Amino acid sequence: MVSHASDPQNSPMSSNGSFWFDTLPEPSVIERSDALPAEVDVAIIGAGYTGLWTAYYLIEKDPSLNIAIFEANTVGFGASGRNGGWCMGLAWGIEGMLASESKREAGVRLLRAMHDTVDEVGRISQRENIECHFAKGGTLEVAIAPFHVKTMQEQMSHFHELGFSEDDYRWLPPADARKRIGMTPNHGATFTPHCAVIHPARLVKGLGRVVQQKGVKIYEGTPVTEMVPGRIETNRGGVKARKIIRATEGYTDSIKGQERQMLPLYSMMVATEPLPDHVWDEIGLADRETFGDSRRITIYGQKTDDGRLAFGGRAGYYFGSKRRGIIPADDPMVARVEENLRSLFPILKDHQVTHGWGGLMGVPRHWRPSVAFDQATGIGHAGGYTGEGVAASNLAGRILSDHVLERESDITDLAWVDDMPGKWEPEPLRWLGVKAIQHFGDKADRFEMESGKPSKVWGRLFGTALG
Protein backbone atom coordinates (compact mmCIF):
# COMPACT_ATOMS: atom_id res chain seq x y z
CA MET A 1 0.00 0.00 0.00
CA VAL A 2 1.07 3.57 -0.62
CA SER A 3 0.51 6.64 1.51
CA HIS A 4 1.26 10.19 0.44
CA ALA A 5 1.53 12.13 3.67
CA SER A 6 3.51 15.20 4.59
CA ASP A 7 4.20 16.96 7.85
CA PRO A 8 1.97 20.06 8.07
CA GLN A 9 4.17 21.54 10.78
CA ASN A 10 7.25 21.70 8.55
CA SER A 11 5.76 22.37 5.13
CA PRO A 12 3.15 24.60 3.52
CA MET A 13 1.83 21.43 1.88
CA SER A 14 -0.69 19.66 4.09
CA SER A 15 -1.97 16.17 3.37
CA ASN A 16 -4.06 14.09 5.75
CA GLY A 17 -2.67 10.91 4.22
CA SER A 18 -5.88 9.91 2.45
CA PHE A 19 -6.65 8.83 -1.09
CA TRP A 20 -9.09 11.75 -1.23
CA PHE A 21 -6.43 14.40 -0.55
CA ASP A 22 -4.02 12.58 -2.84
CA THR A 23 -6.47 12.90 -5.75
CA LEU A 24 -7.44 16.55 -5.35
CA PRO A 25 -7.09 18.56 -8.59
CA GLU A 26 -4.44 20.65 -6.85
CA PRO A 27 -2.25 19.82 -3.83
CA SER A 28 -3.55 21.01 -0.47
CA VAL A 29 -1.62 23.99 0.82
CA ILE A 30 -1.96 25.80 4.14
CA GLU A 31 -2.69 29.39 3.22
CA ARG A 32 -0.64 31.67 5.47
CA SER A 33 -2.95 34.64 5.96
CA ASP A 34 -2.25 38.16 7.12
CA ALA A 35 -2.81 39.42 10.66
CA LEU A 36 -5.96 38.28 12.42
CA PRO A 37 -8.95 40.62 12.54
CA ALA A 38 -9.51 42.51 15.76
CA GLU A 39 -13.23 41.70 15.76
CA VAL A 40 -15.79 39.70 13.77
CA ASP A 41 -19.53 39.14 13.90
CA VAL A 42 -19.24 35.35 13.87
CA ALA A 43 -16.16 33.28 14.68
CA ILE A 44 -16.37 29.64 13.57
CA ILE A 45 -13.87 27.18 14.99
CA GLY A 46 -13.08 24.43 12.49
CA ALA A 47 -13.04 24.41 8.66
CA GLY A 48 -14.71 21.05 8.15
CA TYR A 49 -18.19 20.38 6.85
CA THR A 50 -20.02 21.74 9.89
CA GLY A 51 -18.13 25.02 10.05
CA LEU A 52 -18.26 25.56 6.30
CA TRP A 53 -21.95 24.70 5.89
CA THR A 54 -22.81 27.01 8.80
CA ALA A 55 -20.80 29.81 7.21
CA TYR A 56 -22.35 29.13 3.81
CA TYR A 57 -25.94 29.46 5.02
CA LEU A 58 -25.16 32.40 7.31
CA ILE A 59 -23.60 34.45 4.52
CA GLU A 60 -26.39 33.45 2.13
CA LYS A 61 -29.05 34.65 4.56
CA ASP A 62 -27.17 37.78 5.69
CA PRO A 63 -24.39 38.89 3.31
CA SER A 64 -23.53 41.80 5.61
CA LEU A 65 -22.08 39.49 8.27
CA ASN A 66 -18.36 39.56 8.99
CA ILE A 67 -17.60 35.85 9.37
CA ALA A 68 -14.21 34.26 10.03
CA ILE A 69 -13.32 30.57 10.25
CA PHE A 70 -10.29 29.52 12.28
CA GLU A 71 -8.73 26.20 11.31
CA ALA A 72 -5.85 24.47 13.09
CA ASN A 73 -4.49 22.89 9.90
CA THR A 74 -6.04 23.24 6.43
CA VAL A 75 -9.62 23.12 5.15
CA GLY A 76 -10.93 19.56 5.46
CA PHE A 77 -7.85 18.14 7.21
CA GLY A 78 -9.98 16.15 9.69
CA ALA A 79 -12.88 13.78 9.15
CA SER A 80 -14.41 15.94 6.41
CA GLY A 81 -11.51 15.22 4.07
CA ARG A 82 -10.87 11.56 4.78
CA ASN A 83 -14.24 9.81 5.37
CA GLY A 84 -16.04 7.11 3.41
CA GLY A 85 -17.79 9.54 1.08
CA TRP A 86 -21.36 8.59 2.03
CA CYS A 87 -23.87 11.44 1.87
CA MET A 88 -26.57 9.46 3.62
CA GLY A 89 -30.16 10.26 4.54
CA LEU A 90 -29.87 8.76 8.00
CA ALA A 91 -27.97 9.60 11.18
CA TRP A 92 -27.16 8.02 14.51
CA GLY A 93 -30.04 7.97 16.96
CA ILE A 94 -32.90 8.21 14.46
CA GLU A 95 -33.72 4.51 14.41
CA GLY A 96 -33.87 4.53 18.19
CA MET A 97 -36.37 7.37 18.03
CA LEU A 98 -38.49 5.45 15.52
CA ALA A 99 -38.59 2.50 17.91
CA SER A 100 -39.89 4.69 20.76
CA GLU A 101 -43.59 5.47 20.75
CA SER A 102 -43.07 8.80 22.51
CA LYS A 103 -40.30 9.93 20.11
CA ARG A 104 -41.58 8.39 16.88
CA GLU A 105 -43.20 11.49 15.40
CA ALA A 106 -40.06 13.54 16.00
CA GLY A 107 -37.97 10.73 14.52
CA VAL A 108 -40.04 10.63 11.34
CA ARG A 109 -39.69 14.41 10.91
CA LEU A 110 -35.95 14.18 11.38
CA LEU A 111 -35.62 11.26 8.97
CA ARG A 112 -37.59 13.07 6.25
CA ALA A 113 -35.37 16.12 6.80
CA MET A 114 -32.31 13.90 6.33
CA HIS A 115 -33.75 12.50 3.09
CA ASP A 116 -34.17 16.05 1.79
CA THR A 117 -30.66 16.92 2.92
CA VAL A 118 -29.06 14.42 0.53
CA ASP A 119 -30.69 16.27 -2.34
CA GLU A 120 -29.75 19.64 -0.82
CA VAL A 121 -26.07 18.70 -0.88
CA GLY A 122 -26.46 17.70 -4.53
CA ARG A 123 -28.26 20.94 -5.37
CA ILE A 124 -25.66 23.16 -3.71
CA SER A 125 -22.79 21.22 -5.28
CA GLN A 126 -24.29 21.74 -8.71
CA ARG A 127 -25.26 25.36 -8.13
CA GLU A 128 -21.84 26.33 -6.79
CA ASN A 129 -19.91 24.25 -9.33
CA ILE A 130 -18.34 21.98 -6.71
CA GLU A 131 -17.08 18.97 -8.67
CA CYS A 132 -17.34 16.42 -5.84
CA HIS A 133 -18.43 13.41 -7.95
CA PHE A 134 -21.92 13.44 -6.40
CA ALA A 135 -23.93 10.39 -7.56
CA LYS A 136 -27.17 9.39 -5.86
CA GLY A 137 -27.12 5.61 -6.25
CA GLY A 138 -28.61 4.70 -2.87
CA THR A 139 -27.22 2.34 -0.28
CA LEU A 140 -27.33 -1.40 0.41
CA GLU A 141 -27.12 -3.14 3.77
CA VAL A 142 -26.30 -6.80 3.15
CA ALA A 143 -27.46 -9.64 5.41
CA ILE A 144 -24.34 -11.70 6.13
CA ALA A 145 -26.12 -14.45 8.09
CA PRO A 146 -29.46 -16.17 7.33
CA PHE A 147 -31.00 -15.17 10.66
CA HIS A 148 -30.40 -11.47 9.90
CA VAL A 149 -32.96 -11.65 7.09
CA LYS A 150 -36.05 -11.67 9.29
CA THR A 151 -34.86 -8.74 11.39
CA MET A 152 -34.01 -6.68 8.34
CA GLN A 153 -37.33 -7.47 6.66
CA GLU A 154 -39.13 -6.42 9.82
CA GLN A 155 -37.18 -3.18 9.77
CA MET A 156 -38.44 -2.47 6.25
CA SER A 157 -42.02 -3.22 7.34
CA HIS A 158 -41.61 -0.83 10.25
CA PHE A 159 -40.56 1.97 7.89
CA HIS A 160 -43.65 1.29 5.79
CA GLU A 161 -45.89 1.42 8.87
CA LEU A 162 -44.44 4.86 9.60
CA GLY A 163 -45.54 6.17 6.22
CA PHE A 164 -42.47 5.53 4.08
CA SER A 165 -43.01 3.65 0.83
CA GLU A 166 -41.23 0.93 -1.13
CA ASP A 167 -39.63 3.77 -3.05
CA ASP A 168 -37.96 4.84 0.22
CA TYR A 169 -37.05 1.47 1.78
CA ARG A 170 -37.32 -2.05 0.43
CA TRP A 171 -36.02 -5.56 0.88
CA LEU A 172 -34.06 -7.20 -1.93
CA PRO A 173 -34.15 -11.02 -1.94
CA PRO A 174 -30.79 -12.78 -2.40
CA ALA A 175 -30.90 -13.03 -6.20
CA ASP A 176 -31.67 -9.33 -6.59
CA ALA A 177 -29.16 -8.32 -3.91
CA ARG A 178 -26.38 -10.31 -5.59
CA LYS A 179 -27.04 -8.53 -8.89
CA ARG A 180 -26.49 -5.25 -7.07
CA ILE A 181 -23.43 -6.35 -5.07
CA GLY A 182 -21.43 -9.53 -5.47
CA MET A 183 -20.00 -9.77 -1.98
CA THR A 184 -19.76 -12.96 0.07
CA PRO A 185 -21.81 -13.82 2.09
CA ASN A 186 -25.00 -12.22 0.78
CA HIS A 187 -28.41 -13.46 1.98
CA GLY A 188 -30.32 -10.44 0.70
CA ALA A 189 -30.14 -6.73 1.40
CA THR A 190 -32.13 -3.67 2.32
CA PHE A 191 -32.04 -0.77 -0.11
CA THR A 192 -32.83 2.92 0.14
CA PRO A 193 -32.22 5.52 -2.57
CA HIS A 194 -31.58 8.21 0.04
CA CYS A 195 -27.79 8.15 -0.16
CA ALA A 196 -25.20 9.52 -2.54
CA VAL A 197 -21.48 8.97 -3.02
CA ILE A 198 -19.10 11.91 -3.05
CA HIS A 199 -15.40 12.64 -3.16
CA PRO A 200 -15.25 14.11 0.37
CA ALA A 201 -12.09 16.18 -0.03
CA ARG A 202 -13.40 17.75 -3.23
CA LEU A 203 -16.62 18.68 -1.42
CA VAL A 204 -14.93 20.25 1.59
CA LYS A 205 -12.30 22.09 -0.46
CA GLY A 206 -15.03 23.27 -2.82
CA LEU A 207 -17.10 24.58 0.08
CA GLY A 208 -14.05 26.42 1.37
CA ARG A 209 -13.56 28.08 -2.00
CA VAL A 210 -17.22 29.06 -2.27
CA VAL A 211 -17.53 30.66 1.17
CA GLN A 212 -14.33 32.61 0.59
CA GLN A 213 -15.73 33.93 -2.67
CA LYS A 214 -18.81 35.05 -0.75
CA GLY A 215 -16.69 37.04 1.69
CA VAL A 216 -15.97 34.62 4.54
CA LYS A 217 -12.37 34.73 5.78
CA ILE A 218 -10.61 31.43 6.54
CA TYR A 219 -7.52 31.48 8.74
CA GLU A 220 -5.66 28.20 8.25
CA GLY A 221 -2.86 27.09 10.55
CA THR A 222 -4.61 28.98 13.36
CA PRO A 223 -5.77 26.63 16.14
CA VAL A 224 -8.18 28.06 18.69
CA THR A 225 -7.01 27.33 22.23
CA GLU A 226 -9.84 28.89 24.26
CA MET A 227 -13.28 30.43 23.83
CA VAL A 228 -15.27 32.59 26.21
CA PRO A 229 -18.32 34.77 25.54
CA GLY A 230 -17.26 37.50 23.14
CA ARG A 231 -13.72 36.28 22.45
CA ILE A 232 -11.56 33.45 21.15
CA GLU A 233 -7.87 32.89 21.73
CA THR A 234 -5.63 31.42 19.05
CA ASN A 235 -1.95 30.61 18.69
CA ARG A 236 -1.66 33.98 16.92
CA GLY A 237 -3.60 36.12 19.37
CA GLY A 238 -7.14 36.89 20.42
CA VAL A 239 -10.17 37.93 18.36
CA LYS A 240 -13.36 39.54 19.61
CA ALA A 241 -16.53 37.88 18.32
CA ARG A 242 -20.16 38.68 18.92
CA LYS A 243 -21.04 35.05 18.26
CA ILE A 244 -18.91 31.91 18.38
CA ILE A 245 -19.57 28.49 16.80
CA ARG A 246 -17.64 25.39 17.82
CA ALA A 247 -17.47 22.92 14.93
CA THR A 248 -14.56 20.76 16.00
CA GLU A 249 -15.90 17.18 16.30
CA GLY A 250 -13.14 14.79 17.46
CA TYR A 251 -10.73 17.69 18.02
CA THR A 252 -12.99 19.40 20.57
CA ASP A 253 -10.85 18.72 23.63
CA SER A 254 -8.00 20.74 22.10
CA ILE A 255 -9.94 23.79 23.33
CA LYS A 256 -9.54 24.72 26.98
CA GLY A 257 -12.63 23.80 28.99
CA GLN A 258 -14.04 21.44 26.33
CA GLU A 259 -12.38 18.27 27.56
CA ARG A 260 -14.45 15.03 27.53
CA GLN A 261 -17.16 16.53 25.32
CA MET A 262 -16.28 14.27 22.38
CA LEU A 263 -14.62 10.89 22.17
CA PRO A 264 -12.14 10.71 19.27
CA LEU A 265 -12.95 7.31 17.74
CA TYR A 266 -10.90 6.08 14.79
CA SER A 267 -11.97 4.65 11.46
CA MET A 268 -9.62 3.23 8.82
CA MET A 269 -9.88 3.03 5.03
CA VAL A 270 -8.21 1.52 2.00
CA ALA A 271 -8.62 2.10 -1.73
CA THR A 272 -7.76 -0.26 -4.56
CA GLU A 273 -6.19 0.52 -7.87
CA PRO A 274 -8.72 1.30 -10.63
CA LEU A 275 -10.41 -2.02 -11.35
CA PRO A 276 -11.11 -3.41 -14.84
CA ASP A 277 -14.66 -3.74 -16.11
CA HIS A 278 -14.81 -7.53 -15.72
CA VAL A 279 -14.08 -7.15 -11.99
CA TRP A 280 -16.82 -4.56 -11.62
CA ASP A 281 -19.18 -6.88 -13.51
CA GLU A 282 -18.75 -9.33 -10.65
CA ILE A 283 -18.67 -6.80 -7.80
CA GLY A 284 -21.68 -4.84 -9.06
CA LEU A 285 -22.39 -1.32 -7.76
CA ALA A 286 -23.37 -0.33 -11.30
CA ASP A 287 -25.23 2.73 -9.98
CA ARG A 288 -22.42 3.56 -7.54
CA GLU A 289 -24.45 2.37 -4.57
CA THR A 290 -22.75 2.55 -1.21
CA PHE A 291 -22.76 -0.62 0.86
CA GLY A 292 -22.38 -1.99 4.36
CA ASP A 293 -23.57 -5.12 6.10
CA SER A 294 -25.34 -6.32 9.21
CA ARG A 295 -22.34 -6.77 11.51
CA ARG A 296 -22.03 -4.67 14.67
CA ILE A 297 -18.58 -3.23 13.99
CA THR A 298 -19.36 -1.00 11.02
CA ILE A 299 -17.92 -1.47 7.54
CA TYR A 300 -18.62 0.78 4.56
CA GLY A 301 -17.67 0.97 0.90
CA GLN A 302 -18.20 2.78 -2.40
CA LYS A 303 -17.14 2.74 -6.03
CA THR A 304 -15.14 5.88 -6.74
CA ASP A 305 -15.56 8.02 -9.81
CA ASP A 306 -12.31 6.62 -11.25
CA GLY A 307 -13.33 2.99 -10.72
CA ARG A 308 -11.65 2.08 -7.44
CA LEU A 309 -13.21 0.32 -4.48
CA ALA A 310 -12.86 2.51 -1.38
CA PHE A 311 -13.60 0.56 1.78
CA GLY A 312 -13.44 1.28 5.50
CA GLY A 313 -14.22 0.03 8.96
CA ARG A 314 -14.39 1.27 12.52
CA ALA A 315 -11.09 0.78 14.33
CA GLY A 316 -10.57 1.99 17.86
CA TYR A 317 -9.66 4.54 20.49
CA TYR A 318 -6.37 5.63 22.03
CA PHE A 319 -6.01 6.00 25.78
CA GLY A 320 -6.43 9.54 27.05
CA SER A 321 -8.23 10.60 23.85
CA LYS A 322 -4.88 10.76 22.05
CA ARG A 323 -5.19 12.19 18.56
CA ARG A 324 -3.01 11.07 15.66
CA GLY A 325 -2.82 13.56 12.79
CA ILE A 326 -1.99 10.99 10.13
CA ILE A 327 -2.43 7.21 10.19
CA PRO A 328 0.25 5.52 8.07
CA ALA A 329 -0.72 2.97 5.44
CA ASP A 330 1.16 0.19 7.27
CA ASP A 331 -0.78 0.63 10.51
CA PRO A 332 -2.12 -2.77 11.73
CA MET A 333 -5.66 -1.40 11.90
CA VAL A 334 -5.46 -0.39 8.24
CA ALA A 335 -4.20 -3.86 7.36
CA ARG A 336 -7.19 -5.39 9.13
CA VAL A 337 -9.57 -3.33 6.98
CA GLU A 338 -7.80 -4.59 3.85
CA GLU A 339 -8.20 -8.18 5.08
CA ASN A 340 -11.93 -7.62 5.56
CA LEU A 341 -12.22 -6.18 2.06
CA ARG A 342 -10.46 -9.11 0.44
CA SER A 343 -12.55 -11.64 2.38
CA LEU A 344 -15.78 -10.04 1.13
CA PHE A 345 -14.57 -9.81 -2.48
CA PRO A 346 -12.21 -12.73 -3.32
CA ILE A 347 -11.97 -11.46 -6.90
CA LEU A 348 -9.63 -8.73 -5.58
CA LYS A 349 -6.87 -11.25 -4.83
CA ASP A 350 -4.86 -10.18 -7.88
CA HIS A 351 -5.49 -6.47 -7.50
CA GLN A 352 -3.45 -3.98 -5.54
CA VAL A 353 -4.56 -1.78 -2.67
CA THR A 354 -2.80 1.51 -3.37
CA HIS A 355 -3.89 3.69 -0.43
CA GLY A 356 -4.44 3.17 3.26
CA TRP A 357 -5.30 5.85 5.79
CA GLY A 358 -7.39 6.65 8.84
CA GLY A 359 -8.73 9.39 11.00
CA LEU A 360 -10.87 10.25 13.95
CA MET A 361 -14.52 11.16 14.32
CA GLY A 362 -16.36 12.78 17.19
CA VAL A 363 -18.59 10.63 19.38
CA PRO A 364 -20.76 12.34 22.04
CA ARG A 365 -21.75 10.51 25.21
CA HIS A 366 -25.33 9.93 24.03
CA TRP A 367 -24.16 8.73 20.57
CA ARG A 368 -26.23 11.13 18.42
CA PRO A 369 -25.83 14.57 16.83
CA SER A 370 -26.82 17.77 18.57
CA VAL A 371 -27.17 21.46 17.71
CA ALA A 372 -27.29 24.27 20.25
CA PHE A 373 -26.93 28.02 20.41
CA ASP A 374 -27.11 30.06 23.60
CA GLN A 375 -28.37 33.56 22.83
CA ALA A 376 -27.19 34.79 26.24
CA THR A 377 -23.54 33.84 25.76
CA GLY A 378 -23.47 33.95 21.96
CA ILE A 379 -21.81 30.51 21.85
CA GLY A 380 -23.11 27.50 19.95
CA HIS A 381 -22.04 24.18 18.52
CA ALA A 382 -23.09 21.43 16.14
CA GLY A 383 -21.71 17.94 15.68
CA GLY A 384 -21.47 14.51 17.23
CA TYR A 385 -22.24 12.62 14.02
CA THR A 386 -20.35 9.46 15.04
CA GLY A 387 -19.07 8.86 11.53
CA GLU A 388 -22.25 9.76 9.64
CA GLY A 389 -21.74 13.47 9.15
CA VAL A 390 -21.50 14.23 5.44
CA ALA A 391 -25.21 14.97 5.05
CA ALA A 392 -25.98 15.49 8.76
CA SER A 393 -23.50 18.37 8.91
CA ASN A 394 -25.44 20.18 6.19
CA LEU A 395 -28.71 19.90 8.11
CA ALA A 396 -26.95 20.89 11.34
CA GLY A 397 -25.36 23.90 9.63
CA ARG A 398 -28.74 25.07 8.34
CA ILE A 399 -30.33 24.66 11.78
CA LEU A 400 -27.47 26.47 13.48
CA SER A 401 -27.50 29.35 11.00
CA ASP A 402 -31.19 29.97 11.73
CA HIS A 403 -30.56 29.96 15.48
CA VAL A 404 -27.63 32.35 15.17
CA LEU A 405 -29.82 34.72 13.17
CA GLU A 406 -32.77 34.19 15.56
CA ARG A 407 -35.00 32.99 12.74
CA GLU A 408 -37.66 30.30 13.03
CA SER A 409 -38.03 27.74 10.27
CA ASP A 410 -39.39 24.24 9.73
CA ILE A 411 -36.07 22.75 10.94
CA THR A 412 -35.25 24.91 13.98
CA ASP A 413 -37.18 22.64 16.35
CA LEU A 414 -35.94 19.27 15.05
CA ALA A 415 -34.96 16.71 17.68
CA TRP A 416 -31.23 17.53 17.55
CA VAL A 417 -31.80 21.01 18.93
CA ASP A 418 -30.60 21.39 22.53
CA ASP A 419 -30.19 17.60 22.85
CA MET A 420 -27.07 18.08 24.91
CA PRO A 421 -24.88 15.07 25.81
CA GLY A 422 -23.18 14.60 29.12
CA LYS A 423 -19.42 14.39 29.45
CA TRP A 424 -17.50 11.18 28.89
CA GLU A 425 -16.13 9.41 31.93
CA PRO A 426 -12.55 10.13 33.03
CA GLU A 427 -9.79 7.68 32.23
CA PRO A 428 -9.36 4.78 32.53
CA LEU A 429 -13.14 4.31 32.50
CA ARG A 430 -13.76 5.57 28.98
CA TRP A 431 -10.86 3.56 27.57
CA LEU A 432 -12.21 0.43 29.25
CA GLY A 433 -15.72 1.19 28.00
CA VAL A 434 -14.69 1.66 24.38
CA LYS A 435 -12.47 -1.42 24.46
CA ALA A 436 -15.39 -3.44 25.88
CA ILE A 437 -17.71 -2.28 23.10
CA GLN A 438 -15.17 -3.18 20.44
CA HIS A 439 -14.26 -6.53 22.01
CA PHE A 440 -17.85 -7.68 22.52
CA GLY A 441 -18.83 -6.49 19.03
CA ASP A 442 -15.92 -8.33 17.40
CA LYS A 443 -16.69 -11.50 19.36
CA ALA A 444 -20.38 -11.38 18.46
CA ASP A 445 -19.70 -10.73 14.77
CA ARG A 446 -17.11 -13.50 14.51
CA PHE A 447 -19.36 -16.02 16.26
CA GLU A 448 -22.29 -15.24 14.01
CA MET A 449 -20.27 -15.34 10.78
CA GLU A 450 -18.63 -18.64 11.72
CA SER A 451 -21.67 -20.38 13.21
CA GLY A 452 -24.56 -18.83 11.32
CA LYS A 453 -26.37 -18.46 14.64
CA PRO A 454 -27.21 -15.42 16.79
CA SER A 455 -24.62 -14.55 19.42
CA LYS A 456 -26.75 -14.36 22.53
CA VAL A 457 -23.96 -13.86 25.07
CA TRP A 458 -21.58 -11.59 23.18
CA GLY A 459 -24.43 -9.77 21.50
CA ARG A 460 -26.08 -9.03 24.83
CA LEU A 461 -22.79 -7.83 26.31
CA PHE A 462 -22.23 -5.57 23.29
CA GLY A 463 -25.67 -4.02 23.66
CA THR A 464 -25.14 -3.45 27.37
CA ALA A 465 -21.72 -1.84 26.84
CA LEU A 466 -23.01 0.38 24.04
CA GLY A 467 -25.89 1.49 26.23
Secondary structure, DSSP 8 states (H G I E B T S, - for coil): -B-----TTT-SB---S-HHHHTSSS--B-----S--SEEEEEEE--SHHHHHHHHHHHHH-TT--EEEE-SSSTT-SGGGTS--EEES--TTHHHHHH-TTTHHHHHHHHHHHHHHHHHHHHHHHHTT-----B---EEEE--STTHHHHHHHHHHHHHHTT--TTTSEEE-HHHHHHHB--SS-S-EEEES-EEE--HHHHHHHHHHHHHHTT-EEETT--EEEEETTEEEETTEEEEEEEEEE--GGGGGGSBT-TTSSEEEEEEEEEE----HHHHHHHB-TT--EEEES-SS-EEEEE-TTS-EEEEEEEE--GGG---S---TT-HHHHHHHHHHHHH-GGGGGS-EEEEEEEEEEE-TTSS-EEEEETTTTEEEEE--TT--TTHHHHHHHHHHHHHTT---TTTTSTTBT--------TTHHHHHHHHHHHHHHHHHHHHHHHSS--HHHHHHHHHHH-
